[in-house]
């Protein structure tokens, strides 16, 4: 294969993703995957979280594929234009609702404009941290493809998603799409 491995940036949510979380497992499996590290995982501040993610994205000139979970999705949506322009594709899983949790209120309001890259938003009908209708509203506003999972909780270890093969397949489709040079284009029918 003539293409090099795309740069993958993993963006955990509030309280980070533990060692059994699918994000942590994938970080071990994906060559060269990078994980954003936040100074404060417990009391997140939007400015600090966005700045840390932007610094990581802009640290190298390569295009990026984002793999975000929960508050990581909202952090990604808040990125400035320069960092967002480096993103080719994004897998946004179980977005948070910062208006419903006081600890996350600094991330409200959530941006409601199209993202300048292809994105797939995955949400669960039983996510205790974000109602499925709100996740669908995010997907519509951001221009994301929407994957609705029945009864999948917060798509984390507690809801039985350690390895999460479906998510892995979605990520592989985004990577394959990028390797074909389609970038922001929709998947051919």
C-alpha positions as CSV (number, residue, x, y, z in Angstrom):
1,X,0.0,0.0,0.0
2,X,1.5,3.3,-1.1
3,X,-0.3,5.4,1.6
4,X,1.1,6.1,5.0
5,X,-0.9,5.5,8.1
6,X,-3.0,8.6,8.9
7,X,-2.4,10.5,12.1
8,X,-5.0,9.4,14.7
9,X,-5.8,11.7,17.6
10,X,-7.8,10.2,20.5
11,X,-9.9,12.7,22.5
12,X,-11.2,11.3,25.8
13,X,-14.1,12.8,27.6
14,X,-14.6,14.0,31.2
15,X,-12.6,11.9,33.7
16,X,-10.5,10.4,30.9
17,X,-10.9,6.9,29.5
18,X,-9.5,4.1,31.7
19,X,-7.3,1.2,30.5
20,X,-10.3,-1.0,29.6
21,X,-12.1,1.7,27.6
22,X,-12.2,1.1,23.8
23,X,-10.3,4.4,23.3
24,X,-7.4,3.1,25.4
25,X,-7.4,-0.3,23.7
26,X,-7.5,1.3,20.3
27,X,-4.6,3.6,21.2
28,X,-2.5,0.4,21.8
29,X,-3.6,-1.1,18.5
30,X,-3.2,1.9,16.2
31,X,0.3,2.6,15.1
32,X,1.3,6.1,16.0
33,X,-2.0,7.0,17.6
34,X,-1.7,10.1,19.8
35,X,-3.9,10.9,22.8
36,X,-4.7,14.4,24.0
37,X,-3.8,14.8,27.7
38,X,-5.7,17.4,29.7
39,X,-4.3,19.1,32.8
40,X,-7.6,18.6,34.7
41,X,-9.8,15.7,33.9
42,X,-12.2,16.3,36.8
43,X,-13.0,20.0,36.6
44,X,-12.7,20.7,32.8
45,X,-12.5,24.2,31.4
46,X,-13.3,24.7,27.7
47,X,-10.5,27.1,27.0
48,X,-7.8,24.7,28.4
49,X,-9.3,21.6,26.8
50,X,-9.6,23.2,23.4
51,X,-6.1,24.7,23.6
52,X,-4.6,21.3,24.5
53,X,-6.3,19.6,21.6
54,X,-5.4,22.4,19.2
55,X,-1.8,22.2,20.3
56,X,-1.7,18.5,19.6
57,X,-3.3,18.8,16.2
58,X,-1.1,21.6,15.1
59,X,2.1,20.0,16.5
60,X,2.7,18.2,13.1
61,X,1.6,19.2,9.6
62,X,-0.1,15.9,8.8
63,X,-3.9,15.5,8.4
64,X,-5.7,14.1,11.4
65,X,-8.5,11.6,12.1
66,X,-10.2,12.4,15.4
67,X,-11.6,9.6,17.7
68,X,-13.6,11.4,20.4
69,X,-15.8,10.3,23.2
70,X,-18.3,12.2,25.3
71,X,-16.9,15.6,26.3
72,X,-14.2,15.0,23.7
73,X,-16.8,15.4,21.0
74,X,-17.9,18.8,22.4
75,X,-14.2,19.8,22.7
76,X,-13.7,18.9,19.1
77,X,-16.7,20.9,18.0
78,X,-15.3,24.0,19.7
79,X,-12.0,23.9,17.8
80,X,-10.8,27.0,16.0
81,X,-10.7,27.1,12.2
82,X,-6.9,26.5,11.8
83,X,-7.0,23.2,13.9
84,X,-10.3,22.1,12.3
85,X,-8.8,22.5,8.9
86,X,-6.2,19.8,9.7
87,X,-9.0,17.3,10.4
88,X,-9.9,14.9,7.6
89,X,-12.4,12.7,9.4
90,X,-13.9,12.3,12.9
91,X,-15.6,9.5,14.8
92,X,-17.6,11.3,17.5
93,X,-19.1,8.8,20.0
94,X,-21.6,9.4,22.8
95,X,-21.4,13.2,22.9
96,X,-21.9,14.9,26.2
97,X,-24.7,17.4,27.1
98,X,-22.9,20.2,29.0
99,X,-26.1,22.0,29.7
100,X,-27.4,19.1,31.8
101,X,-24.2,18.6,34.0
102,X,-23.0,21.5,36.1
103,X,-19.4,20.2,36.0
104,X,-19.4,20.6,32.2
105,X,-21.3,23.9,31.9
106,X,-18.2,25.8,30.7
107,X,-18.6,23.9,27.4
108,X,-22.0,25.3,26.8
109,X,-23.3,26.5,24.5
110,X,-22.4,23.7,22.1
111,X,-21.5,25.0,18.5
112,X,-24.3,24.3,16.0
113,X,-22.6,24.8,12.7
114,X,-21.4,22.3,10.1
115,X,-18.0,20.8,10.8
116,X,-15.6,21.3,7.9
117,X,-14.7,17.6,7.6
118,X,-16.5,14.3,7.3
119,X,-17.8,13.0,10.7
120,X,-19.7,10.1,12.0
121,X,-21.6,10.7,15.2
122,X,-22.6,7.5,17.2
123,X,-25.1,7.8,20.0
124,X,-27.2,5.5,22.1
125,X,-30.9,5.5,22.8
126,X,-30.1,4.9,26.5
127,X,-27.2,7.2,27.1
128,X,-27.6,8.7,30.6
129,X,-25.4,11.7,29.7
130,X,-27.1,12.9,26.5
131,X,-30.6,12.2,25.2
132,X,-30.7,10.6,21.8
133,X,-32.8,13.5,20.4
134,X,-30.0,16.0,21.4
135,X,-27.3,13.7,19.8
136,X,-29.4,13.7,16.7
137,X,-29.6,17.5,16.8
138,X,-25.8,17.7,17.1
139,X,-25.5,15.3,14.1
140,X,-27.8,17.5,11.9
141,X,-26.1,20.7,12.9
142,X,-22.6,19.4,12.4
143,X,-23.4,17.6,9.1
144,X,-22.5,14.3,10.7
145,X,-23.6,10.9,9.5
146,X,-25.7,9.6,12.4
147,X,-25.5,6.0,13.8
148,X,-28.1,5.3,16.4
149,X,-27.4,2.4,18.8
150,X,-30.2,0.8,20.7
151,X,-29.6,0.4,24.4
152,X,-25.9,1.0,24.4
153,X,-25.6,3.3,27.4
154,X,-22.7,5.7,27.2
155,X,-20.8,3.4,24.9
156,X,-18.1,2.8,27.5
157,X,-16.8,0.0,29.7
158,X,-19.8,0.3,32.1
159,X,-22.2,-0.4,29.2
160,X,-20.2,-3.4,27.9
161,X,-18.1,-1.6,25.2
162,X,-14.5,-2.6,26.0
163,X,-13.3,-3.7,22.5
164,X,-16.4,-2.3,20.7
165,X,-16.0,-4.0,17.2
166,X,-18.7,-1.8,15.6
167,X,-16.8,1.3,16.5
168,X,-13.6,-0.2,15.2
169,X,-15.3,-1.0,11.8
170,X,-16.6,2.6,11.6
171,X,-13.1,4.0,12.3
172,X,-11.7,1.7,9.6
173,X,-14.2,3.0,7.1
174,X,-13.1,6.5,7.9
175,X,-9.5,5.6,7.5
176,X,-10.1,3.7,4.2
177,X,-12.1,6.7,2.9
178,X,-9.1,8.9,3.8
179,X,-6.6,6.6,2.1
180,X,-8.7,6.7,-1.1
181,X,-8.2,10.5,-1.1
182,X,-11.9,11.2,-0.5
183,X,-11.3,13.2,2.6
184,X,-14.5,15.2,3.2
185,X,-16.4,13.5,0.4
186,X,-19.3,11.2,1.2
187,X,-18.9,7.4,0.9
188,X,-19.9,6.3,-2.6
189,X,-23.2,4.4,-2.8
